[in-house]
Amino acid sequence: MKKTVLLLLLLVGFTGISQTNDALLKHYKAYYNEMRLQGDVNGVISALTHLNVIAPSKERRDTLAFVYMNNGRHMQALNTIGIEKNADDSDLAVQVKAFSLKALNQPKRALEHFEELNSRNPSPYLAYEMADLKIQTGDMAGAGANIDYGIANSTDDMKYAFYERQQPYEVPLKAAFYHLKGLADFNQDKENIDGAIASIDEALKIAPNFNLASLSKQALESRKKEPTEGAEN
């Protein structure tokens, strides 16, 4: 008799816990939808965190990491999903790892995730990111291959955003690739300043207001003048 009563009490307890979890799940789903409607990022993060505690899922975790990344909170994004390369990661998870590691100045680690993304769905945008990172890590041959692919496959409607000025701006992606080509050419052969400038001039022909390309050209022209000025002294 005592065992029967105990089993009944345990059953009632588990049922109560289940009903409580169901109520909480319903509450935080409604809360999440409301925060999305209001554009409240912190509310969205709070709702997703609670939902993932109550009913953990890979999809919710990846979404939470993406929200962190999309709002510049890259360390929190990586703390949510890790930095390791996993073959069973969703495209969203790989994207978060790639862009967050790049933002945190981890080019080598970021590059392996961009390469994974590109192996799943190649695109000129991913080629640009890989070329940029390969220049940073000293792989000029690899960067050159990505740049050639990008120039050949960029269409007129593809744009890339830059943020070095107070006011962000966009240029055609093909212009961005020609700018990278100039940087890669210079890093490959620092005596070939004219060749690097010629590539950057191509970028400026496409996008005359490409501020970063103008700055790069000025820096290269200044470097070109240095030996002459030294000889005169």
C-alpha positions as CSV (number, residue, x, y, z in Angstrom):
1,M,0.0,0.0,0.0
2,K,2.8,2.4,1.0
3,K,4.6,1.7,-2.3
4,T,1.4,2.4,-4.3
5,V,0.9,5.7,-2.6
6,L,4.6,6.6,-3.2
7,L,4.3,5.8,-6.8
8,L,1.2,7.9,-7.1
9,L,2.9,10.8,-5.4
10,L,5.8,10.6,-7.8
11,L,3.5,10.4,-10.8
12,V,1.6,13.5,-9.6
13,G,5.0,15.2,-9.1
14,F,6.3,14.4,-12.5
15,T,2.9,15.5,-14.1
16,G,3.1,18.8,-12.2
17,I,6.7,19.4,-13.4
18,S,5.6,18.6,-17.0
19,Q,2.7,21.0,-16.8
20,T,4.9,23.7,-15.3
21,N,7.5,23.3,-18.1
22,D,4.8,23.3,-20.8
23,A,3.4,26.6,-19.3
24,L,6.9,28.1,-19.2
25,L,7.6,27.0,-22.7
26,K,4.3,28.6,-23.9
27,H,5.1,31.8,-22.0
28,Y,8.6,32.3,-23.3
29,K,7.5,31.5,-26.9
30,A,4.9,34.2,-26.6
31,Y,7.5,36.5,-25.0
32,Y,10.0,35.8,-27.8
33,N,7.5,36.7,-30.5
34,E,6.5,39.9,-28.6
35,M,10.2,40.9,-28.2
36,R,10.8,40.3,-32.0
37,L,7.8,42.5,-32.8
38,Q,9.1,45.3,-30.6
39,G,12.6,44.9,-31.9
40,D,13.9,44.4,-28.4
41,V,17.2,42.6,-28.9
42,N,17.9,42.0,-25.2
43,G,14.4,40.7,-24.8
44,V,14.9,38.3,-27.7
45,I,18.2,37.1,-26.2
46,S,16.5,36.6,-22.8
47,A,13.6,34.6,-24.3
48,L,15.9,32.4,-26.4
49,T,18.1,31.7,-23.4
50,H,15.1,30.7,-21.3
51,L,13.7,28.5,-24.1
52,N,17.0,26.8,-24.5
53,V,17.1,26.0,-20.8
54,I,13.6,24.7,-20.7
55,A,13.7,22.8,-24.0
56,P,17.3,22.7,-25.4
57,S,17.6,22.5,-29.1
58,K,20.4,23.0,-31.6
59,E,18.3,25.3,-33.7
60,R,17.6,27.6,-30.7
61,R,21.2,27.6,-29.7
62,D,22.3,28.5,-33.2
63,T,19.7,31.3,-33.4
64,L,20.8,32.7,-30.1
65,A,24.4,32.8,-31.2
66,F,23.3,34.5,-34.5
67,V,21.5,37.2,-32.6
68,Y,24.6,37.8,-30.5
69,M,26.8,38.0,-33.6
70,N,24.4,40.2,-35.5
71,N,24.5,42.7,-32.6
72,G,28.3,42.8,-32.3
73,R,28.5,40.6,-29.3
74,H,30.9,38.1,-30.8
75,M,32.4,36.6,-27.7
76,Q,28.9,35.8,-26.4
77,A,28.1,34.2,-29.8
78,L,31.2,32.0,-29.6
79,N,30.6,31.1,-26.0
80,T,27.1,29.9,-27.0
81,I,28.2,27.5,-29.8
82,G,32.0,27.2,-29.5
83,I,34.8,27.7,-32.0
84,E,35.5,24.1,-33.1
85,K,34.9,23.0,-36.7
86,N,32.2,20.4,-36.7
87,A,30.9,18.6,-39.8
88,D,27.4,18.5,-38.4
89,D,27.2,22.2,-37.7
90,S,24.3,24.0,-39.4
91,D,25.2,26.6,-42.0
92,L,24.1,29.3,-39.5
93,A,26.4,28.0,-36.8
94,V,29.4,27.9,-39.3
95,Q,28.5,31.5,-40.4
96,V,28.5,32.7,-36.8
97,K,31.8,31.1,-36.0
98,A,33.4,32.5,-39.2
99,F,32.3,36.1,-38.8
100,S,32.7,36.2,-35.0
101,L,36.3,34.9,-35.2
102,K,37.1,37.4,-37.9
103,A,35.7,40.2,-35.8
104,L,37.8,39.0,-32.9
105,N,40.9,39.1,-35.0
106,Q,41.4,35.4,-35.3
107,P,42.0,35.1,-39.1
108,K,43.4,31.5,-39.2
109,R,40.5,30.1,-37.1
110,A,37.9,32.2,-39.0
111,L,39.3,31.1,-42.4
112,E,38.6,27.4,-41.8
113,H,35.0,28.1,-41.1
114,F,34.7,30.4,-44.2
115,E,36.2,27.5,-46.3
116,E,33.7,25.1,-44.8
117,L,30.8,27.5,-45.7
118,N,32.3,27.9,-49.2
119,S,32.5,24.2,-49.7
120,R,28.8,23.9,-49.0
121,N,27.6,26.9,-51.1
122,P,30.3,28.8,-53.0
123,S,29.8,32.5,-53.6
124,P,31.8,35.6,-54.5
125,Y,31.0,37.1,-51.0
126,L,32.7,34.1,-49.3
127,A,35.6,34.3,-51.8
128,Y,36.1,37.9,-50.7
129,E,36.2,37.0,-47.0
130,M,38.6,34.2,-47.7
131,A,40.9,36.4,-49.9
132,D,41.0,39.1,-47.2
133,L,41.9,36.6,-44.5
134,K,44.5,34.8,-46.7
135,I,46.2,38.2,-47.3
136,Q,46.3,38.7,-43.5
137,T,47.8,35.2,-43.0
138,G,50.4,35.5,-45.8
139,D,48.8,33.1,-48.3
140,M,49.0,35.3,-51.4
141,A,48.6,32.4,-53.8
142,G,45.4,31.3,-52.1
143,A,44.2,34.9,-52.0
144,G,44.9,35.3,-55.7
145,A,42.8,32.3,-56.6
146,N,39.9,33.6,-54.5
147,I,40.2,37.1,-56.1
148,D,40.3,35.7,-59.6
149,Y,37.1,33.7,-58.8
150,G,35.5,36.8,-57.3
151,I,36.3,39.1,-60.2
152,A,35.0,36.5,-62.7
153,N,31.7,35.8,-60.8
154,S,30.7,39.2,-59.2
155,T,27.7,40.7,-60.8
156,D,26.8,44.4,-61.0
157,D,24.1,44.1,-58.3
158,M,26.5,42.7,-55.7
159,K,27.7,45.2,-53.1
160,Y,30.1,45.2,-50.2
161,A,30.0,47.5,-47.2
162,F,33.0,49.3,-45.6
163,Y,33.1,50.9,-42.2
164,E,36.4,52.8,-42.0
165,R,34.6,56.1,-42.2
166,Q,32.1,57.4,-39.7
167,Q,29.4,56.9,-42.2
168,P,29.4,53.3,-43.7
169,Y,29.2,53.0,-47.5
170,E,28.9,50.3,-50.2
171,V,30.8,49.7,-53.4
172,P,30.4,47.1,-56.1
173,L,31.9,43.8,-55.0
174,K,34.0,43.7,-58.1
175,A,35.7,47.0,-57.1
176,A,36.4,45.5,-53.6
177,F,38.1,42.5,-55.3
178,Y,40.3,44.8,-57.4
179,H,41.3,46.6,-54.2
180,L,42.2,43.3,-52.6
181,K,44.1,42.4,-55.7
182,G,46.3,45.5,-55.4
183,L,47.0,44.6,-51.7
184,A,47.8,41.0,-52.6
185,D,50.1,42.1,-55.5
186,F,52.0,44.4,-53.2
187,N,52.4,41.9,-50.4
188,Q,53.6,39.3,-53.0
189,D,56.2,41.7,-54.4
190,K,56.8,44.9,-52.5
191,E,58.9,46.3,-55.5
192,N,55.8,46.0,-57.8
193,I,54.1,49.2,-56.5
194,D,53.0,50.2,-60.0
195,G,51.3,46.9,-60.5
196,A,49.5,47.2,-57.1
197,I,48.4,50.8,-58.0
198,A,47.1,49.6,-61.4
199,S,44.8,47.1,-59.7
200,I,43.6,49.8,-57.2
201,D,43.0,52.1,-60.1
202,E,40.7,49.5,-61.6
203,A,38.7,49.5,-58.3
204,L,38.5,53.3,-58.5
205,K,37.2,53.2,-62.1
206,I,34.3,51.1,-60.9
207,A,33.8,53.0,-57.7
208,P,35.3,56.5,-57.8
209,N,34.1,57.2,-54.2
210,F,35.8,54.1,-52.8
211,N,37.5,55.7,-49.8
212,L,39.5,52.8,-48.6
213,A,41.0,52.2,-52.1
214,S,41.9,55.9,-52.3
215,L,43.7,55.6,-49.0
216,S,45.6,52.5,-50.1
217,K,46.6,54.2,-53.3
218,Q,47.9,57.2,-51.4
219,A,49.9,55.0,-49.1
220,L,51.4,53.1,-52.1
221,E,52.3,56.4,-53.9
222,S,54.0,57.7,-50.7
223,R,56.0,54.5,-50.4
224,K,57.0,54.8,-54.1
225,K,58.4,58.3,-53.4
226,E,60.5,57.3,-50.4
227,P,63.6,55.9,-52.2
228,T,63.8,59.1,-54.4
229,E,63.5,61.4,-51.4
230,G,66.1,59.4,-49.6
231,A,68.5,59.6,-52.5
232,E,68.0,63.4,-52.7
233,N,69.0,63.7,-49.1
